[in-house]
Amino acid sequence: MKNKVLLLISLFLLSGCTAEYNAYLTKQTVSEDTIVFGLTNDNFPITAYINDQGASEDNEKIPDIEYYDIMQNPDYTEYKYDFPYENYLNGTGVNYCYKNVSIAQIADNNYKLSTNNFNSCIDYYEELTEIKINLKFSDDFNITSNNADEVNNNTYTWLINRTNYNNKSIEVNYSLKETKEVSKEKAKGNNFNIFIILGSFIILGVVLTIVIKKQNKY
């Protein structure tokens, strides 16, 4: 499979090219959109997951295997796929240019998304001059630190080129925010506890009143 992908991408690199990797991350999904600027007539199926077999000998898709949606035009080829958040790190795109990609839990509700500092795509393809990596995070995430080159609202951008490709990692530290649904459930629980406390005071007051009245009779 990897040799087929190498062959596909090499067609873009005959006269130099750039690429753009975009990922939109939520707590449920990661929408991946990779654009390679150039022209190719090859439309070989590319699996969404790195360890899946790519295609049959006649380049037909294999049943029950997930593939990227591929769109081609004279200027670029685009690869799209929506991953469940928990399966994102098994994707072909995120693993293609970096040997090590991880999301590690470093403390309670604190995580670190990181790569190694060597981009193998730029190293392998001599005509590939730059990869622009955009990671956009939904409001589910609270970004605490990062080493991005540019930040625009919730989008973090790294520019990987022939000057820095062998000494530049991607790092984002974040925590996950509570969803509104969870907050509502907690609010309901808190209200329920308040009612219990108030009810206990009322019952206690009634009991004390009865006891005092009985004592006054004697």
QUIRAHU-V477246 format. One record per helix or strand of 2 or more residues. SS is the DSSP state (h for helix, s for strand). FROM is the first residue (numbers start at 1). TO is the last residue. Records with the same first field share a line. If there is no record, write none. Layout:
SS->FROM-TO / FROM-TO
This chain:
h->2-13 / 85-90 / 92-96 / 120-124 / 180-217
s->17-25 / 29-37 / 69-72 / 76-84 / 101-107 / 110-115 / 128-137 / 141-146 / 150-152 / 155-161 / 171-176
